[in-house]
Amino acid sequence: MERNEFLKKCGALCLSGIGLSALQGCKAAYYIPNTLTGNKLAVNKSDFLEHTWVLVKSERFAEPIYLRKLQEDQYSAVLLHCTHKGCEVNPADDYLVCPCHGSEYTAIGKVVHGPAERDLHKFAVSTDQEKIYIQL
């Protein structure tokens, strides 16, 4: 095999590997329907069954709420509003990242890499047999 042909094949292989690994990290965001009663957003547990996390829209905030299942009947809810400059934070499987300046947060909203210095806004979450409630 000629050197040029070898380099072209290696380059193509590397680029395809990068593309595949990038796609593995991507997951479509799933917005879950909800109802607002007073200061609580209610979502059906049955709408959450096939997901480890979902997004919940509220008319009170420009950004969605990231609702994540931690354990059986334990959930975390954080507002996807970066505490650095207010950009909308992007969710991923195990972390949250701000596309504007690179701040990174854990899946429960704790800042792990700046420039943000404060955690994401966290909401109290409760449940009953059928619903998950996010206290606004």
For each residue, the residues with C-beta under 8 A, 3 or more apart:
1: 5 6
2: 5 6
3: 6 7
4: 7 8
5: 1 2 8 9
6: 1 2 3 9 10
7: 3 4 10 11
8: 4 5 11 12
9: 5 6 12 13
10: 6 7 13 14
11: 7 8 14 15
12: 8 9 15 16
13: 9 10 16 17
14: 10 11 17 18
15: 11 12 18 19
16: 12 13 19 20
17: 13 14 20 21
18: 14 15 21 22
19: 15 16 22 23
20: 16 17 23 24
21: 17 18 24 25
22: 18 19 25 26
23: 19 20 26
24: 20 21
25: 21 22 92 93
26: 22 23
27: 92 93
28:
29: 55 91
30: 51 54 55
31: 54 55 56 57 64
32: 43 44 47 48 54 55 56 67
33: 43 44 47
34: 41 42 43 56 57 58
35: 41 42
36: 40 41 42 58 59 136
37: 40 42
38:
39: 135 136
40: 36 37 133 134 135 136
41: 34 35 36 56 58 65 133 134 136
42: 34 35 36 37 131 132 133 134
43: 32 33 34 47 48 54 56 67 131 132 134
44: 32 33 47 48 130 131 132
45: 48 49 127 130 131 132
46: 49 130
47: 32 33 43 44 54
48: 32 43 44 45 51 54 67 69 132
49: 45 46
50:
51: 30 48 54 69
52: 68 69 93
53: 66 67 68 69 91 93 107
54: 30 31 32 43 47 48 51 67
55: 29 30 31 32 64 65 66 67 80 91
56: 31 32 34 41 43 64 65 67 77 134
57: 31 34 64 65
58: 34 36 41 61 64 65 136
59: 36
60: 136
61: 58 64 65 79 81
62: 81 88
63: 79 80 81 88 89
64: 31 55 56 57 58 61 80
65: 41 55 56 57 58 61 77 78 79 80 123 134
66: 53 55 77 78 79 80 89 91 96 109
67: 32 43 48 53 54 55 56 75 76 77 125 132 134
68: 52 53 75 76 77 107 108
69: 48 51 52 53 74 75
70: 74 75 76 108
71: 74
72:
73: 127
74: 69 70 71
75: 67 68 69 70 125 127 132
76: 67 68 70 107 108 109 122 125
77: 56 65 66 67 68 122 123 125 134
78: 65 66 96 105 108 109 120 121 122 123
79: 61 63 65 66 120 121 123
80: 55 63 64 65 66 88 89 90 91 96 120
81: 61 62 63 86 87 88 89 120 121
82: 85 86 87 88 89 98 100 101 103 116 120
83: 103 111 116 117 118 119 120 121
84: 87 98 100 101 103 114 115 116 117
85: 82 100 101
86: 81 82
87: 81 82 84 98 99 100 101
88: 62 63 80 81 82 99
89: 63 66 80 81 82 96 97 98 103 105 120
90: 80 96 97 98 99
91: 29 53 55 66 80 96
92: 25 27 95 96 97
93: 25 27 52 53 107
94: 106 107
95: 92 104 105 106 107 112
96: 66 78 80 89 90 91 92 104 105 106 107 109 120
97: 89 90 92 102 103 104 105
98: 82 84 87 89 90 101 102 103 104 116
99: 87 88 90
100: 82 84 85 87
101: 82 84 85 87 98 115 116
102: 97 98 113 115
103: 82 83 84 89 97 98 111 113 114 115 116
104: 95 96 97 98 111 112 113
105: 78 89 95 96 97 109 110 111 112 116 119 120
106: 94 95 96 109 110 112
107: 53 68 76 93 94 95 96
108: 68 70 76 78 122
109: 66 76 78 96 105 106 119 120 121 122
110: 105 106 119 120
111: 83 103 104 105 114 116 117 118 119 120
112: 95 104 105 106
113: 102 103 104
114: 84 103 111 117
115: 84 101 102 103
116: 82 83 84 98 101 103 105 111
117: 83 84 111 114
118: 83 111
119: 83 105 109 110 111 122
120: 78 79 80 81 82 83 89 96 105 109 110 111
121: 78 79 81 83 109
122: 76 77 78 108 109 119
123: 65 77 78 79 134 135 136
124: 134 135
125: 67 75 76 77 132 133 134 135
126: 132 133 135
127: 45 73 75 131 132 133
128: 131 133
129:
130: 44 45 46
131: 42 43 44 45 127 128
132: 42 43 44 45 48 67 75 125 126 127
133: 40 41 42 125 126 127 128
134: 40 41 42 43 56 65 67 77 123 124 125
135: 39 40 123 124 125 126
136: 36 39 40 41 58 60 123
